Amino acid sequence: MLNISKDANGKNLTVGLEGRLDTTTAPMLEEELKASFEGVEALVFDLAKLEYISSAGLRVLLSAQKTMNKQGSMVVKNVSDEVNEIFDVTGFADILTIE
């Protein structure tokens, strides 16, 4: 189960994720992002309530990063220790901007 909240403010978009980002929920997030990218120059992922991320979830974040590299910036905030460990092990800690 994944809850996605979006807060658009001009050219800034904050996406809050709550629950599990895995094979089942990643396509849902991908669709939400595709529908929201237009005109966005600053994308923030708030992962304060994200419990788990799988390789499918990592792929969606990587895809979002590639899109934002072309049109602005992307930041990942409020990462839990569990999710941060996954970022470290997979090398995503070096790819993503984590605050």
Summary of the structure (lengths in Angstrom):
residues: 99
radius of gyration: 12.2
end to end distance: 25.0
largest distance: 35.0
contacts: 296
relative contact order: 0.19
helix: 42%
strand: 36%
